[in-house]
Amino acid sequence: MRINLTELYQLFLSHPVVSTDTRTISTGCLFFAIKGETFDGNSFASEAIAKGAAFSIIDDPAAESDKTILVPDVLTTIQQLASLHRSMLEIPVVAITGTNGKTTTKELMNAVLGSTYKVKATAGNLNNHIGVPLTLLSINSDTQIAIIEMGANHQGEIEFLCNLARPTHGLITNIGKAHLEGFGGYEGVIRTKSELYHFLRSVNGTALVNGNNRLLGELSEGMNRIFYGENEGFRTTGKPLQSAPYLDVSWFKNGENRIIQTQLVGAYNFENVMAAICAGVTFDVPDENIASSIAGYQPSNNRSQSLKTAYNLLILDAYNANPSSMQAALQNFGTIKAEKKMVILGDMLELGNEGAAEHTAILETISKMNLDKVILVGPEFLAVSESKFLSFEDSSSAAEWLKQHPVKDFTILVKGSRGTKMEVVLDAL
C-alpha cells in the first residue's frame, strides 16, 4: 500500500503509538522500519506485525504485504510526519542543547515543570535525528509542555532538529570541547550550538541564558532572553553552597533565601539546577514545587551519582566525558575530603587531532592533585601516560587488575566517554 503524508498522518492519529524496535511493539502501533549501520528494519516488518503492530512502514518493496505501507525512505518519512504533527500543536516547546549537562538539565526541568503541568520530555538520551521525531510523535492532546533534548556531532544538526521541533524556548547549557573531530574544531562547536539561538531569533522565541557564561551572553545578544546565575538582577539568582559530595544551592527570590539540598554530586551541577529553576519561574511553577522537585530528583544512568559499595565510596560520572567535563569533575573531586582518594579515568573520544593534547592536559591536572591511586583506561591515555600512571587498553583489563588487586576504603571518581564502558570496573570496586 502507498499513501501520501497527509493520509499517513490520519493513520497515525488512529494509531498514535510509534516504534522503531520490535522489542517495544505494542498492539495497534505503527512500526517504522528504519535502517541502521548494521541492520535493515525492513527485514523486521513482518515480525512487528506478528507482534501486534497495525502497520509497518517500509521502503523495500520486497517486504510488502497487506499490512505494510511503502514509502521512498522510512527515515525521511518519520521526520516529515513528526514535523507535520508538531505543526498541529499549540504548546510551548523547550529545546535543550549544550556540550555538558543537557540530559541532567532536561531531567531536572522535567521534574520541575512536571510538578505542575503534563510534560512530555525526551526519554533517556534520544536526542538525535531519530530520537527527536520519536519524542515529537509521542506528544498527545494532554501534553501541556514539551522538552526536547538536542544532541549533535556535526554542524547543521541542531538547525535540522530545530526545524523539526520548532521550539518556542531554548537553552544552551554551555559550549565546550566535545566531538571536535565531527565539528571541525572548537569554532565549529560554537557555530553548531548557536544554531538554537539563530532559530529562536527567527521565530521571536525566548532563550534561557546562563548570565555568568560570557560566551552565551555574547551569542544571545539581541534576542528575547531570561538570565539565570549568580548575579543579582537576574530573573533567577542563586549561589552554590557545599558540594562534597552533594550539592546544596541557595536560591534567592523576592527577598527570601531558600536552601535546596540536592542529590547531585559536584558543584558543576549548579548551572543545571539554576537552569531548571529558571524554567520553573518562567512557566509560573509554584516555588514550593520547584524546590521540592529539585531536592527529590535522583540521578541515574551513571550521571553525577554517589554510590556506596561494600568496600568504597564511588563518585560515578561515567556516562560521557570531554575535556571540559573531565576538568570540572576533577576540580570537584579535589574539594572532597577523604583519607584515601583514587581516580579511574577513561578516554575522551572524538577529539580528532586534539586528542593527545587534551589527554595530556588531564594528566597534568591529576599530577597536581593529592591522589593515592590513578588508573587510566583506553589507547588515548595509554599513548600519553608514559608509564607515569597505571594504564590499560580497555575497561575489562582494568577491571581484571582491580579484582586481582582489590582496593578498600577509598573514595573513587570514575569517569570516561560512553565508548570506554567505564561501568565495567564497578563490580571490582
KOLFI-197874 format. One record per residue (C-alpha): residue in three letters; x, y, z; residue number from 0. Coordinates in steps of 0.02 Angstrom, whole numbers, plus 50000, padded with zeros to 5 digits. Each point is the difference from the previous one (the first is absolute). Last residue first. Example, Ala and Ser with C-alpha at 12.3 -4.5 7.8 and 13.67 -1.06 7.14 Angstrom:
<rs>
+-----+-------+-------+-------+-----+
|   r |     X |     Y |     Z |   k |
+-----+-------+-------+-------+-----+
| ser | 50684 | 49947 | 50357 |   1 |
| ala | 49931 | 49828 | 50033 |   0 |
+-----+-------+-------+-------+-----+
</rs>
This chain:
<rs>
+-----+-------+-------+-------+-----+
|   r |     X |     Y |     Z |   k |
+-----+-------+-------+-------+-----+
| leu | 51757 | 49907 | 52172 | 428 |
| ala | 50021 | 49854 | 49882 | 427 |
| asp | 49816 | 50000 | 49951 | 426 |
| leu | 50016 | 50182 | 49950 | 425 |
| val | 50140 | 49976 | 49873 | 424 |
| val | 49882 | 49960 | 49855 | 423 |
| glu | 49908 | 50165 | 50029 | 422 |
| met | 50145 | 50083 | 49911 | 421 |
| lys | 49933 | 49945 | 49832 | 420 |
| thr | 50135 | 50092 | 49901 | 419 |
| gly | 49874 | 50046 | 49865 | 418 |
| arg | 49897 | 50103 | 50120 | 417 |
| ser | 50145 | 50117 | 50032 | 416 |
| gly | 50085 | 49989 | 50169 | 415 |
| lys | 49978 | 50028 | 50187 | 414 |
| val | 50018 | 49904 | 50162 | 413 |
| leu | 50048 | 50103 | 50153 | 412 |
| ile | 50046 | 49892 | 50150 | 411 |
| thr | 49991 | 50028 | 50188 | 410 |
| phe | 50102 | 49856 | 50069 | 409 |
| asp | 49967 | 49886 | 50148 | 408 |
| lys | 50055 | 49845 | 49906 | 407 |
| val | 50091 | 49961 | 49839 | 406 |
| pro | 50016 | 49826 | 49926 | 405 |
| his | 50157 | 49951 | 49903 | 404 |
| gln | 49951 | 49844 | 49900 | 403 |
| lys | 49822 | 50062 | 49977 | 402 |
| leu | 50067 | 50173 | 49962 | 401 |
| trp | 50113 | 49927 | 49865 | 400 |
| glu | 49852 | 49912 | 49919 | 399 |
| ala | 49898 | 50160 | 50004 | 398 |
| ala | 50141 | 50096 | 49915 | 397 |
| ser | 50012 | 49869 | 49864 | 396 |
| ser | 49812 | 50008 | 49973 | 395 |
| ser | 50008 | 50190 | 49995 | 394 |
| asp | 50117 | 50003 | 49851 | 393 |
| glu | 50182 | 50023 | 49949 | 392 |
| phe | 50057 | 50022 | 50178 | 391 |
| ser | 50105 | 50131 | 50091 | 390 |
| leu | 50080 | 50012 | 50172 | 389 |
| phe | 50073 | 50174 | 50007 | 388 |
| lys | 50170 | 50073 | 49953 | 387 |
| ser | 50025 | 49861 | 49873 | 386 |
| glu | 50017 | 50131 | 49862 | 385 |
| ser | 49815 | 50049 | 50022 | 384 |
| val | 49984 | 50069 | 49823 | 383 |
| ala | 49961 | 49847 | 49894 | 382 |
| leu | 49909 | 49906 | 50139 | 381 |
| phe | 49885 | 50149 | 50028 | 380 |
| glu | 49945 | 49994 | 49817 | 379 |
| pro | 50001 | 49809 | 49993 | 378 |
| gly | 49872 | 49981 | 50141 | 377 |
| val | 49992 | 49995 | 50188 | 376 |
| leu | 50099 | 50095 | 50131 | 375 |
| ile | 50017 | 49947 | 50181 | 374 |
| val | 50060 | 50121 | 50134 | 373 |
| lys | 50030 | 49962 | 50184 | 372 |
| asp | 50036 | 50101 | 50157 | 371 |
| leu | 49952 | 50168 | 49929 | 370 |
| asn | 50051 | 50173 | 50061 | 369 |
| met | 49974 | 50090 | 49836 | 368 |
| lys | 50137 | 50084 | 49898 | 367 |
| ser | 50035 | 49846 | 49894 | 366 |
| ile | 49811 | 49985 | 49972 | 365 |
| thr | 49999 | 50166 | 49907 | 364 |
| glu | 50154 | 49966 | 49895 | 363 |
| leu | 49927 | 49832 | 49949 | 362 |
| ile | 49840 | 50088 | 49946 | 361 |
| ala | 50102 | 50119 | 49892 | 360 |
| thr | 50086 | 49851 | 49920 | 359 |
| his | 49830 | 49931 | 49954 | 358 |
| glu | 49956 | 50165 | 49917 | 357 |
| ala | 50164 | 50011 | 49904 | 356 |
| ala | 49989 | 49821 | 49937 | 355 |
| gly | 49819 | 50015 | 49944 | 354 |
| glu | 50008 | 50168 | 49912 | 353 |
| asn | 50025 | 49921 | 49829 | 352 |
| gly | 49831 | 49916 | 50012 | 351 |
| leu | 49910 | 50025 | 50166 | 350 |
| glu | 49871 | 49865 | 49969 | 349 |
| leu | 50028 | 49908 | 50165 | 348 |
| met | 50054 | 50050 | 50175 | 347 |
| asp | 50090 | 49846 | 50064 | 346 |
| gly | 49957 | 49922 | 50167 | 345 |
| leu | 50045 | 50060 | 50174 | 344 |
| ile | 50010 | 49904 | 50163 | 343 |
| val | 50040 | 50123 | 50139 | 342 |
| met | 50050 | 49957 | 50178 | 341 |
| lys | 49991 | 50083 | 50170 | 340 |
| lys | 50044 | 49934 | 50173 | 339 |
| glu | 49965 | 50098 | 50159 | 338 |
| ala | 49858 | 50101 | 49924 | 337 |
| lys | 49956 | 50183 | 49984 | 336 |
| ile | 49916 | 50044 | 49835 | 335 |
| thr | 50064 | 50162 | 49923 | 334 |
| gly | 50115 | 49911 | 49878 | 333 |
| phe | 49854 | 49899 | 49935 | 332 |
| asn | 49918 | 50164 | 49946 | 331 |
| gln | 50153 | 50051 | 49899 | 330 |
| leu | 50013 | 49825 | 49927 | 329 |
| ala | 49817 | 50002 | 49945 | 328 |
| ala | 50019 | 50174 | 49924 | 327 |
| gln | 50159 | 49948 | 49907 | 326 |
| met | 49911 | 49847 | 49930 | 325 |
| ser | 49847 | 50101 | 49950 | 324 |
| ser | 50106 | 50126 | 49904 | 323 |
| pro | 50112 | 49872 | 49915 | 322 |
| asn | 49860 | 49882 | 49948 | 321 |
| ala | 49914 | 49859 | 50093 | 320 |
| asn | 49843 | 49893 | 49997 | 319 |
| tyr | 49890 | 49889 | 50106 | 318 |
| ala | 50138 | 49971 | 50125 | 317 |
| asp | 49963 | 50122 | 50139 | 316 |
| leu | 50006 | 49880 | 50147 | 315 |
| ile | 50072 | 50067 | 50161 | 314 |
| leu | 50028 | 49834 | 50087 | 313 |
| leu | 50018 | 49969 | 50187 | 312 |
| asn | 50093 | 49838 | 50034 | 311 |
| tyr | 49993 | 49825 | 50074 | 310 |
| ala | 49822 | 49934 | 50011 | 309 |
| thr | 49950 | 50126 | 49868 | 308 |
| lys | 49937 | 50175 | 50031 | 307 |
| leu | 49946 | 50090 | 49842 | 306 |
| ser | 49997 | 50188 | 49968 | 305 |
| gln | 49928 | 50043 | 49831 | 304 |
| ser | 50035 | 50145 | 49884 | 303 |
| arg | 49944 | 49901 | 49846 | 302 |
| asn | 50025 | 49811 | 49992 | 301 |
| asn | 49823 | 49967 | 49936 | 300 |
| ser | 49915 | 50079 | 50151 | 299 |
| pro | 49983 | 50164 | 50091 | 298 |
| gln | 49869 | 50015 | 50139 | 297 |
| tyr | 49887 | 50153 | 49994 | 296 |
| gly | 49911 | 50032 | 50165 | 295 |
| ala | 50092 | 50160 | 50044 | 294 |
| ile | 49969 | 50067 | 49826 | 293 |
| ser | 49815 | 49960 | 50005 | 292 |
| ser | 49981 | 50066 | 50179 | 291 |
| ala | 50076 | 50169 | 49956 | 290 |
| ile | 49900 | 50028 | 49841 | 289 |
| asn | 49837 | 49940 | 50076 | 288 |
| glu | 50021 | 50115 | 50150 | 287 |
| asp | 50035 | 50147 | 49886 | 286 |
| pro | 49839 | 49974 | 49902 | 285 |
| val | 50030 | 49969 | 49813 | 284 |
| asp | 49970 | 50161 | 49905 | 283 |
| phe | 50070 | 49943 | 49831 | 282 |
| thr | 50152 | 50115 | 50006 | 281 |
| val | 50026 | 49964 | 50185 | 280 |
| gly | 50005 | 49813 | 49967 | 279 |
| ala | 50116 | 50022 | 49852 | 278 |
| cys | 50115 | 50108 | 50106 | 277 |
| ile | 50002 | 49867 | 50136 | 276 |
| ala | 50050 | 49870 | 49869 | 275 |
| ala | 50140 | 50111 | 49936 | 274 |
| met | 50058 | 50033 | 50177 | 273 |
| val | 50013 | 49814 | 50034 | 272 |
| asn | 50102 | 49970 | 49842 | 271 |
| glu | 50116 | 50145 | 50041 | 270 |
| phe | 50029 | 49932 | 50175 | 269 |
| asn | 50040 | 49827 | 49930 | 268 |
| tyr | 50183 | 50049 | 49982 | 267 |
| ala | 50007 | 50006 | 50191 | 266 |
| gly | 50002 | 49811 | 50000 | 265 |
| val | 49891 | 49854 | 50051 | 264 |
| leu | 49813 | 50021 | 49983 | 263 |
| gln | 49878 | 49948 | 50137 | 262 |
| thr | 49949 | 50180 | 50028 | 261 |
| gln | 49977 | 50101 | 50159 | 260 |
| ile | 49906 | 50158 | 49955 | 259 |
| ile | 50022 | 50149 | 50115 | 258 |
| arg | 49873 | 50141 | 49975 | 257 |
| asn | 50053 | 50182 | 50027 | 256 |
| glu | 49855 | 50123 | 49996 | 255 |
| gly | 50003 | 50179 | 49937 | 254 |
| asn | 49882 | 49963 | 49857 | 253 |
| lys | 50105 | 49854 | 49941 | 252 |
| phe | 50174 | 49938 | 50046 | 251 |
| trp | 50047 | 49818 | 49977 | 250 |
| ser | 50141 | 49928 | 50107 | 249 |
| val | 50057 | 49835 | 49926 | 248 |
| asp | 50068 | 49844 | 50086 | 247 |
| leu | 50101 | 49878 | 49897 | 246 |
| tyr | 50040 | 49827 | 50065 | 245 |
| pro | 50177 | 49933 | 50022 | 244 |
| ala | 50070 | 50112 | 50055 | 243 |
| ser | 49901 | 50138 | 49915 | 242 |
| gln | 49983 | 50136 | 50131 | 241 |
| leu | 49907 | 50156 | 49944 | 240 |
| pro | 49967 | 50055 | 49822 | 239 |
| lys | 49918 | 50171 | 49988 | 238 |
| gly | 49834 | 50055 | 49927 | 237 |
| thr | 49911 | 50123 | 49888 | 236 |
| thr | 49857 | 49975 | 49876 | 235 |
| arg | 49936 | 50149 | 49902 | 234 |
| phe | 50175 | 50074 | 50014 | 233 |
| gly | 50015 | 50163 | 50096 | 232 |
| glu | 50123 | 49935 | 50128 | 231 |
| asn | 50131 | 49892 | 49916 | 230 |
| glu | 50022 | 49815 | 50035 | 229 |
| gly | 49913 | 49921 | 49851 | 228 |
| tyr | 49842 | 50015 | 49896 | 227 |
| phe | 49959 | 50119 | 49859 | 226 |
| ile | 49843 | 50007 | 49894 | 225 |
| arg | 50020 | 50038 | 49817 | 224 |
| asn | 49908 | 50075 | 49853 | 223 |
| met | 50133 | 50033 | 49869 | 222 |
| gly | 50130 | 50135 | 49963 | 221 |
| glu | 50146 | 49916 | 50086 | 220 |
| ser | 49988 | 49812 | 50022 | 219 |
| leu | 50175 | 49959 | 49934 | 218 |
| glu | 50082 | 50129 | 50113 | 217 |
| gly | 49914 | 49941 | 50157 | 216 |
| leu | 50033 | 49818 | 49955 | 215 |
| leu | 50186 | 50040 | 49984 | 214 |
| arg | 50004 | 50097 | 50164 | 213 |
| asn | 49921 | 49861 | 50103 | 212 |
| asn | 49943 | 50085 | 50160 | 211 |
| gly | 49832 | 50045 | 49923 | 210 |
| asn | 49957 | 49818 | 49971 | 209 |
| val | 49867 | 50030 | 49868 | 208 |
| leu | 49818 | 49945 | 49981 | 207 |
| ala | 49963 | 50046 | 49820 | 206 |
| thr | 49830 | 50062 | 49940 | 205 |
| gly | 49922 | 49985 | 49828 | 204 |
| asn | 49973 | 50136 | 49871 | 203 |
| val | 49988 | 49867 | 49864 | 202 |
| ser | 50161 | 50043 | 49909 | 201 |
| arg | 50090 | 50046 | 50161 | 200 |
| leu | 49958 | 49830 | 50072 | 199 |
| phe | 50077 | 49916 | 49848 | 198 |
| his | 50162 | 50099 | 50014 | 197 |
| tyr | 50010 | 49962 | 50186 | 196 |
| leu | 49987 | 49813 | 49966 | 195 |
| glu | 50128 | 50012 | 49859 | 194 |
| ser | 50122 | 50070 | 50129 | 193 |
| lys | 50041 | 49820 | 50052 | 192 |
| thr | 50065 | 49968 | 49825 | 191 |
| arg | 50100 | 50160 | 49980 | 190 |
| ile | 50084 | 49978 | 50169 | 189 |
| val | 50044 | 49819 | 49965 | 188 |
| gly | 50073 | 50049 | 49832 | 187 |
| glu | 50109 | 50129 | 50086 | 186 |
| tyr | 50062 | 49861 | 50114 | 185 |
| gly | 50066 | 49893 | 49857 | 184 |
| gly | 49932 | 49922 | 49841 | 183 |
| phe | 49833 | 49953 | 50076 | 182 |
| gly | 50017 | 49814 | 49971 | 181 |
| glu | 50177 | 49985 | 50069 | 180 |
| leu | 49967 | 50123 | 50141 | 179 |
| his | 49862 | 49887 | 50067 | 178 |
| ala | 50019 | 50092 | 50166 | 177 |
| lys | 50092 | 50156 | 50055 | 176 |
| gly | 49880 | 50116 | 50088 | 175 |
| ile | 49842 | 50102 | 49975 | 174 |
| asn | 49883 | 50015 | 50148 | 173 |
| thr | 49822 | 49957 | 50053 | 172 |
| ile | 49921 | 50070 | 49843 | 171 |
| leu | 49816 | 50032 | 50037 | 170 |
| gly | 49850 | 50026 | 49887 | 169 |
| his | 49822 | 50061 | 49997 | 168 |
| thr | 49868 | 49997 | 49862 | 167 |
| pro | 50079 | 49848 | 49921 | 166 |
| arg | 49960 | 49952 | 49820 | 165 |
| ala | 50027 | 49812 | 50026 | 164 |
| leu | 50042 | 49951 | 49821 | 163 |
| asn | 50084 | 50163 | 49946 | 162 |
| cys | 50091 | 50000 | 50166 | 161 |
| leu | 50067 | 49825 | 49965 | 160 |
| phe | 50073 | 50055 | 49833 | 159 |
| glu | 50079 | 50157 | 50075 | 158 |
| ile | 50073 | 49893 | 50140 | 157 |
| glu | 50076 | 49883 | 49870 | 156 |
| gly | 50076 | 50135 | 49890 | 155 |
| gln | 50179 | 49969 | 50056 | 154 |
| his | 50045 | 49827 | 50062 | 153 |
| asn | 49991 | 49899 | 50161 | 152 |
| ala | 49832 | 50060 | 50063 | 151 |
| gly | 49880 | 49975 | 50144 | 150 |
| met | 49830 | 50078 | 50024 | 149 |
| glu | 49891 | 49973 | 50153 | 148 |
| ile | 49818 | 50041 | 49973 | 147 |
| ile | 49890 | 50054 | 50145 | 146 |
| ala | 49814 | 50009 | 49960 | 145 |
| ile | 49869 | 50098 | 50097 | 144 |
| gln | 49812 | 49975 | 50019 | 143 |
| thr | 49981 | 49821 | 49939 | 142 |
| asp | 49823 | 49932 | 50012 | 141 |
| ser | 49972 | 50006 | 49810 | 140 |
| asn | 50147 | 49884 | 49969 | 139 |
| ile | 50188 | 50016 | 49983 | 138 |
| ser | 50081 | 49832 | 49961 | 137 |
| leu | 50026 | 50050 | 49817 | 136 |
| leu | 50112 | 50143 | 50055 | 135 |
| thr | 50106 | 49882 | 50105 | 134 |
| leu | 50019 | 49877 | 49857 | 133 |
| pro | 50047 | 50142 | 49881 | 132 |
| val | 50135 | 50057 | 50125 | 131 |
| gly | 50070 | 49825 | 50024 | 130 |
| ile | 50029 | 49966 | 49815 | 129 |
| his | 50100 | 50155 | 49950 | 128 |
| asn | 50080 | 50004 | 50173 | 127 |
| asn | 49951 | 50028 | 50181 | 126 |
| leu | 49939 | 49831 | 50060 | 125 |
| asn | 50107 | 50022 | 50157 | 124 |
| gly | 49883 | 49923 | 50126 | 123 |
| ala | 49822 | 50041 | 49950 | 122 |
| thr | 49981 | 50177 | 49931 | 121 |
| ala | 49867 | 50091 | 50099 | 120 |
| lys | 49810 | 50005 | 49996 | 119 |
| val | 49928 | 50107 | 50138 | 118 |
| lys | 49829 | 50007 | 50081 | 117 |
| tyr | 50019 | 50155 | 50107 | 116 |
| thr | 50028 | 50045 | 50183 | 115 |
| ser | 50128 | 49879 | 50072 | 114 |
| gly | 50049 | 49951 | 49823 | 113 |
| leu | 50078 | 50172 | 49976 | 112 |
| val | 50125 | 49968 | 50141 | 111 |
| ala | 50032 | 49815 | 49967 | 110 |
| asn | 50016 | 50027 | 49812 | 109 |
| met | 50118 | 50145 | 50031 | 108 |
| leu | 50109 | 49889 | 50109 | 107 |
| glu | 49999 | 49862 | 49869 | 106 |
| lys | 50040 | 50122 | 49859 | 105 |
| thr | 50139 | 50081 | 50101 | 104 |
| thr | 50075 | 49828 | 50035 | 103 |
| thr | 49988 | 49958 | 49814 | 102 |
| lys | 50075 | 50166 | 49946 | 101 |
| gly | 50141 | 49999 | 50126 | 100 |
| asn | 50150 | 50022 | 49887 |  99 |
| thr | 50024 | 50055 | 49820 |  98 |
| gly | 49835 | 50089 | 49977 |  97 |
| thr | 49821 | 49975 | 49941 |  96 |
| ile | 49828 | 50022 | 50074 |  95 |
| ala | 49842 | 50042 | 49902 |  94 |
| val | 49842 | 50056 | 50092 |  93 |
| val | 49837 | 49979 | 49905 |  92 |
| pro | 49853 | 50105 | 50058 |  91 |
| ile | 49834 | 49933 | 49937 |  90 |
| glu | 49894 | 50028 | 49846 |  89 |
| leu | 50025 | 49835 | 49911 |  88 |
| met | 49947 | 49967 | 49820 |  87 |
| ser | 50167 | 50054 | 49928 |  86 |
| arg | 50086 | 49874 | 50114 |  85 |
| his | 49901 | 49859 | 49918 |  84 |
| leu | 50058 | 50056 | 49828 |  83 |
| ser | 50180 | 50005 | 50058 |  82 |
| ala | 49985 | 49827 | 50078 |  81 |
| leu | 49926 | 49931 | 49838 |  80 |
| gln | 50141 | 50079 | 49899 |  79 |
| gln | 50130 | 49922 | 50115 |  78 |
| ile | 49913 | 49831 | 49993 |  77 |
| thr | 49997 | 50012 | 49810 |  76 |
| thr | 50182 | 50049 | 49982 |  75 |
| leu | 50051 | 49849 | 50102 |  74 |
| val | 49885 | 49882 | 49905 |  73 |
| asp | 50057 | 50050 | 49825 |  72 |
| pro | 49896 | 49991 | 49840 |  71 |
| val | 49845 | 49933 | 50092 |  70 |
| leu | 49913 | 49831 | 49996 |  69 |
| ile | 49865 | 49971 | 50129 |  68 |
| thr | 49989 | 49822 | 50066 |  67 |
| lys | 49856 | 49896 | 50066 |  66 |
| asp | 49943 | 49922 | 49836 |  65 |
| ser | 50179 | 49948 | 49968 |  64 |
| glu | 50157 | 50082 | 49933 |  63 |
| ala | 50175 | 49952 | 50063 |  62 |
| ala | 50075 | 49980 | 49825 |  61 |
| pro | 49939 | 50176 | 49958 |  60 |
| asp | 50132 | 50071 | 50119 |  59 |
| asp | 49955 | 50170 | 50075 |  58 |
| ile | 49893 | 49940 | 50146 |  57 |
| ile | 49866 | 50065 | 50119 |  56 |
| ser | 49932 | 49852 | 50097 |  55 |
| phe | 49816 | 50001 | 50043 |  54 |
| ala | 49885 | 49959 | 50147 |  53 |
| ala | 50144 | 49933 | 50104 |  52 |
| gly | 49949 | 49849 | 50103 |  51 |
| lys | 50151 | 49885 | 50017 |  50 |
| ala | 49967 | 49920 | 49831 |  49 |
| ile | 50000 | 50173 | 49922 |  48 |
| ala | 50170 | 50039 | 50075 |  47 |
| glu | 50068 | 49832 | 49943 |  46 |
| ser | 49940 | 50036 | 49822 |  45 |
| ala | 50093 | 50166 | 49996 |  44 |
| phe | 50161 | 49934 | 50078 |  43 |
| ser | 50097 | 49980 | 49836 |  42 |
| asn | 49950 | 50177 | 49952 |  41 |
| gly | 50092 | 50064 | 50153 |  40 |
| asp | 50166 | 49967 | 49915 |  39 |
| phe | 50143 | 49970 | 50120 |  38 |
| thr | 50183 | 50042 | 50033 |  37 |
| glu | 50012 | 50186 | 49964 |  36 |
| gly | 49815 | 50024 | 50029 |  35 |
| lys | 49849 | 49997 | 49886 |  34 |
| ile | 49831 | 50058 | 50065 |  33 |
| ala | 49850 | 49886 | 49985 |  32 |
| phe | 49869 | 50112 | 50080 |  31 |
| phe | 49875 | 49896 | 50099 |  30 |
| leu | 49831 | 50079 | 50032 |  29 |
| cys | 49913 | 49945 | 50159 |  28 |
| gly | 49838 | 49901 | 50017 |  27 |
| thr | 50062 | 49880 | 50135 |  26 |
| ser | 50167 | 50052 | 50071 |  25 |
| ile | 50171 | 49967 | 49923 |  24 |
| thr | 50149 | 50046 | 50108 |  23 |
| arg | 50116 | 49855 | 49958 |  22 |
| thr | 49956 | 50022 | 49816 |  21 |
| asp | 50093 | 50165 | 50002 |  20 |
| thr | 49953 | 50155 | 49899 |  19 |
| ser | 49835 | 50027 | 50091 |  18 |
| val | 49859 | 50126 | 49987 |  17 |
| val | 49841 | 50015 | 50103 |  16 |
| pro | 49862 | 50113 | 49933 |  15 |
| his | 49905 | 49869 | 49898 |  14 |
| ser | 49843 | 50094 | 49944 |  13 |
| leu | 50093 | 50165 | 49997 |  12 |
| phe | 50143 | 49910 | 49912 |  11 |
| leu | 49882 | 49944 | 49862 |  10 |
| gln | 49946 | 50180 | 49975 |   9 |
| tyr | 50184 | 50048 | 49992 |   8 |
| leu | 50031 | 49865 | 49869 |   7 |
| glu | 49860 | 50073 | 49894 |   6 |
| thr | 50080 | 50172 | 50009 |   5 |
| leu | 50171 | 49926 | 49960 |   4 |
| asn | 49941 | 49909 | 49844 |   3 |
| ile | 49947 | 49818 | 49989 |   2 |
| arg | 50072 | 49842 | 49922 |   1 |
| met | 49940 | 49825 | 50043 |   0 |
+-----+-------+-------+-------+-----+
</rs>
